């Protein structure tokens, strides 16, 4: 069996307040690409994880890996004698603002629920919430509005499936904690219904840490047929939504020719 860990993007991300516990109160619009990491499972003794793929060297397959943490949490709640040999094909860059670890954990929950034959829908969401703020949204992997830490989810009246999408990352990892720490504490207002008029309040602190993000945004913004360009999450990945597949593919080629060392993913929204 196989499951896709769909790449997450934040179409908008408004930081409203820094809470006393150190977390931040957010308003965001999640969306997901049709592509991402891939997680496979086969017969095995106990729970094991092997990592392969372009970014395998950047990730530890030990017990702290979110895939194994998700698997252990699910097995603890639904004891089973059946093991699982997991293989993660790591195609998304690490610490890149597109939900890599959270998406992988969510994929593990979906995949193992099928592998072990569990009717565990409500429990999957409870486990996801314990694993991380973005994991519940990644579990659903559809366009949703998130509030609180991003884990209070509501349906979003946004019709975007099939929208051509280009993800671009300068291959510089970004610490989420450092970006949030750099937020200036100014509440710039709520996320309204017009998400195109929204913003990403983490862009400024991320740019201060990784100026190359500005180069990515500038190059994306020059591409014909662009509907929207923004940074996703805490960076450094930025995305462009395009009017057509042809415009997206032309942008992909143009950026690849100018910056062959950058990571790119041409996809569509789910």
DABEL-V29944 format. One record per residue. RES is the residue in one small letter. PSI is psi in whole degrees, 0 to 359 (999 if undefined). OMEGA is omega in whole degrees, 0 to 359 (* if undefined). Layout:
res=RES psi=PSI omega=OMEGA
res=RES psi=PSI omega=OMEGA
This chain:
res=x psi=152 omega=182
res=x psi=150 omega=178
res=x psi=141 omega=175
res=x psi=133 omega=172
res=x psi=89 omega=190
res=x psi=133 omega=178
res=x psi=131 omega=180
res=x psi=139 omega=168
res=x psi=153 omega=174
res=x psi=107 omega=178
res=x psi=329 omega=172
res=x psi=151 omega=180
res=x psi=105 omega=180
res=x psi=123 omega=176
res=x psi=117 omega=187
res=x psi=330 omega=183
res=x psi=155 omega=170
res=x psi=120 omega=185
res=x psi=160 omega=180
res=x psi=332 omega=181
res=x psi=3 omega=178
res=x psi=343 omega=176
res=x psi=173 omega=183
res=x psi=145 omega=176
res=x psi=124 omega=188
res=x psi=160 omega=164
res=x psi=122 omega=186
res=x psi=157 omega=173
res=x psi=110 omega=179
res=x psi=143 omega=167
res=x psi=166 omega=186
res=x psi=141 omega=174
res=x psi=162 omega=175
res=x psi=352 omega=185
res=x psi=167 omega=178
res=x psi=202 omega=172
res=x psi=163 omega=177
res=x psi=136 omega=182
res=x psi=127 omega=179
res=x psi=154 omega=177
res=x psi=143 omega=176
res=x psi=179 omega=181
res=x psi=137 omega=179
res=x psi=168 omega=176
res=x psi=127 omega=180
res=x psi=210 omega=178
res=x psi=122 omega=178
res=x psi=156 omega=179
res=x psi=130 omega=172
res=x psi=140 omega=182
res=x psi=132 omega=176
res=x psi=180 omega=176
res=x psi=177 omega=188
res=x psi=331 omega=183
res=x psi=22 omega=181
res=x psi=323 omega=184
res=x psi=342 omega=183
res=x psi=1 omega=188
res=x psi=138 omega=179
res=x psi=134 omega=180
res=x psi=16 omega=181
res=x psi=187 omega=188
res=x psi=340 omega=179
res=x psi=350 omega=179
res=x psi=135 omega=185
res=x psi=333 omega=177
res=x psi=312 omega=179
res=x psi=324 omega=177
res=x psi=319 omega=177
res=x psi=317 omega=180
res=x psi=316 omega=179
res=x psi=319 omega=180
res=x psi=320 omega=179
res=x psi=318 omega=180
res=x psi=327 omega=178
res=x psi=325 omega=181
res=x psi=332 omega=180
res=x psi=78 omega=183
res=x psi=134 omega=180
res=x psi=149 omega=178
res=x psi=356 omega=183
res=x psi=132 omega=180
res=x psi=187 omega=179
res=x psi=120 omega=173
res=x psi=108 omega=186
res=x psi=141 omega=174
res=x psi=122 omega=179
res=x psi=119 omega=173
res=x psi=100 omega=189
res=x psi=100 omega=183
res=x psi=342 omega=181
res=x psi=141 omega=179
res=x psi=153 omega=182
res=x psi=147 omega=175
res=x psi=55 omega=190
res=x psi=5 omega=175
res=x psi=11 omega=180
res=x psi=26 omega=168
res=x psi=24 omega=186
res=x psi=300 omega=181
res=x psi=319 omega=179
res=x psi=318 omega=179
res=x psi=322 omega=178
res=x psi=317 omega=178
res=x psi=316 omega=179
res=x psi=320 omega=178
res=x psi=323 omega=178
res=x psi=319 omega=179
res=x psi=314 omega=180
res=x psi=315 omega=184
res=x psi=313 omega=184
res=x psi=332 omega=174
res=x psi=322 omega=177
res=x psi=317 omega=184
res=x psi=320 omega=181
res=x psi=1 omega=177
res=x psi=42 omega=184
res=x psi=138 omega=169
res=x psi=84 omega=195
res=x psi=34 omega=187
res=x psi=306 omega=181
res=x psi=320 omega=181
res=x psi=327 omega=178
res=x psi=319 omega=180
res=x psi=323 omega=178
res=x psi=316 omega=179
res=x psi=317 omega=180
res=x psi=318 omega=181
res=x psi=329 omega=179
res=x psi=337 omega=185
res=x psi=332 omega=181
res=x psi=158 omega=187
res=x psi=326 omega=182
res=x psi=349 omega=186
res=x psi=320 omega=177
res=x psi=318 omega=178
res=x psi=319 omega=179
res=x psi=330 omega=177
res=x psi=318 omega=179
res=x psi=321 omega=179
res=x psi=47 omega=172
res=x psi=166 omega=183
res=x psi=122 omega=184
res=x psi=152 omega=170
res=x psi=134 omega=180
res=x psi=138 omega=177
res=x psi=182 omega=187
res=x psi=236 omega=174
res=x psi=5 omega=187
res=x psi=0 omega=185
res=x psi=354 omega=173
res=x psi=110 omega=193
res=x psi=141 omega=175
res=x psi=155 omega=177
res=x psi=147 omega=179
res=x psi=132 omega=180
res=x psi=68 omega=183
res=x psi=124 omega=183
res=x psi=96 omega=187
res=x psi=357 omega=184
res=x psi=135 omega=178
res=x psi=353 omega=180
res=x psi=126 omega=179
res=x psi=135 omega=189
res=x psi=137 omega=173
res=x psi=122 omega=176
res=x psi=137 omega=181
res=x psi=132 omega=180
res=x psi=135 omega=182
res=x psi=11 omega=181
res=x psi=41 omega=175
res=x psi=116 omega=177
res=x psi=148 omega=182
res=x psi=131 omega=177
res=x psi=119 omega=178
res=x psi=316 omega=181
res=x psi=319 omega=180
res=x psi=322 omega=180
res=x psi=314 omega=178
res=x psi=322 omega=179
res=x psi=329 omega=181
res=x psi=353 omega=177
res=x psi=137 omega=189
res=x psi=359 omega=176
res=x psi=5 omega=182
res=x psi=123 omega=176
res=x psi=111 omega=183
res=x psi=14 omega=172
res=x psi=164 omega=187
res=x psi=165 omega=173
res=x psi=113 omega=181
res=x psi=192 omega=181
res=x psi=334 omega=180
res=x psi=87 omega=184
res=x psi=338 omega=177
res=x psi=334 omega=178
res=x psi=6 omega=180
res=x psi=199 omega=185
res=x psi=174 omega=170
res=x psi=107 omega=184
res=x psi=351 omega=178
res=x psi=358 omega=183
res=x psi=315 omega=182
res=x psi=310 omega=179
res=x psi=329 omega=177
res=x psi=319 omega=178
res=x psi=324 omega=179
res=x psi=328 omega=180
res=x psi=322 omega=184
res=x psi=87 omega=182
res=x psi=338 omega=180
res=x psi=339 omega=176
res=x psi=321 omega=178
res=x psi=323 omega=178
res=x psi=320 omega=179
res=x psi=312 omega=180
res=x psi=318 omega=182
res=x psi=317 omega=181
res=x psi=319 omega=176
res=x psi=319 omega=185
res=x psi=341 omega=181
res=x psi=357 omega=187
res=x psi=134 omega=178
res=x psi=149 omega=176
res=x psi=14 omega=182
res=x psi=135 omega=175
res=x psi=322 omega=184
res=x psi=140 omega=172
res=x psi=135 omega=179
res=x psi=162 omega=169
res=x psi=147 omega=178
res=x psi=137 omega=176
res=x psi=227 omega=179
res=x psi=12 omega=177
res=x psi=177 omega=8
res=x psi=3 omega=181
res=x psi=135 omega=174
res=x psi=160 omega=182
res=x psi=153 omega=171
res=x psi=134 omega=170
res=x psi=134 omega=188
res=x psi=159 omega=182
res=x psi=337 omega=183
res=x psi=161 omega=175
res=x psi=320 omega=181
res=x psi=318 omega=179
res=x psi=319 omega=178
res=x psi=315 omega=183
res=x psi=325 omega=176
res=x psi=320 omega=178
res=x psi=319 omega=179
res=x psi=314 omega=180
res=x psi=317 omega=183
res=x psi=315 omega=181
res=x psi=321 omega=178
res=x psi=324 omega=179
res=x psi=324 omega=182
res=x psi=326 omega=184
res=x psi=73 omega=184
res=x psi=342 omega=180
res=x psi=349 omega=180
res=x psi=151 omega=174
res=x psi=138 omega=178
res=x psi=149 omega=174
res=x psi=114 omega=175
res=x psi=121 omega=185
res=x psi=197 omega=173
res=x psi=159 omega=176
res=x psi=147 omega=178
res=x psi=999 omega=*
